[in-house]
Amino acid sequence: MGGAENEKALGERLQLARRRAGLTQQELCQKAGLSYSTLAKIERGAIRTPSVFTVAAVAEITQTPLEELLGMRSGHLRPSVASEPKKTSKSGVKFVYFDVNGVLVRFFQRAFTEVARVAGKPADIVETLFWRHNDTVNKGHMSLREFNARLAKELGLEGFDWQKYYLHNAEPMPEIDKLVRWTSTHYEVGLISNSMPGAINALKDSGKIPDVSYTAIVDSTKVGAIKPEPRIYEVAEQLAAVKSREILLVDDSRANLTAADHKGWHVLWFNDFHPSESIDHIRQSLAF
């Protein structure tokens, strides 16, 4: 492989690692202390020999082995140190995507009742106002700050902070931590979620979603699309770096599952009212 091709391959590996970590170029630069122009040039293959310290910084922030970013080890990028080879289920699944709301956490809707109580408004009014703007925020077309400001004005609540109510009410799905840890031991796992800016990190930081090394985090605000729109599945497939028929989506929305099925993915519906039954079904489906 020629020099230019090597440079492009390195840039592509760094870009994939960054995107799998759910980071924009600006976010990675801020966390790693890198120049934005330098990273942009590396990702498009314009820098001939990036510093190994720069690559090492990207490896540390994205939790990707340095040797894999440098192309010294074969196989897909991994988010953690070398471990036992991953499995393929009897049905051909190699990569499992978990939805967040309704699968990893539940009861966030109770936030509507809490906001209604504080604002002195009917809960159905609060919910209507929330859903009026929710898709726009989840696509990244409206900032969380603007969303909070709009609801603050409409509800008459000074200093309104939706994320505070959301985190207070969202609860870890019973038994889900054990399932995700088991799954991540045997398969590549990722998150794909219609979420507001910063919500996934806030859930991780608060310990409300399983703390495992996710190979890919597909955040709607960074993709600019929400499920069940085709674009978010296309990005998720690119980040999984496996064939469509090798991906399983676990989601509580029939519409989201139908869209994934049309892409050729395996799908499983999660019933948050009966999580134990859904978890047993997932384990059976991932038998190898």
Secondary structure, DSSP 4 states (H G I P E B T S, - for coil): --HHHHHHHHHHHHHHHHHHTT--HHHHHHHHT--HHHHHHHHTT--SS--HHHHHHHHHHHT--HHHHTT-S-SS--SSS--SPPP--TT---EEEE-SBTTTEE-TTHHHHHHHHHHTS-HHHHHHHHHHHHHHHHTTSS-HHHHHHHHHHHHT-TT--HHHHHHHH-EEPTTHHHHHHHHHHHSEEEEEE---TTHHHHHHHTT-S--S--SEEEEHHHHT--TTSHHHHHHHHHHHTS-GGGEEEEES-HHHHHHHHHTT-EEEE--TTSHHHHHHHHHHHT--
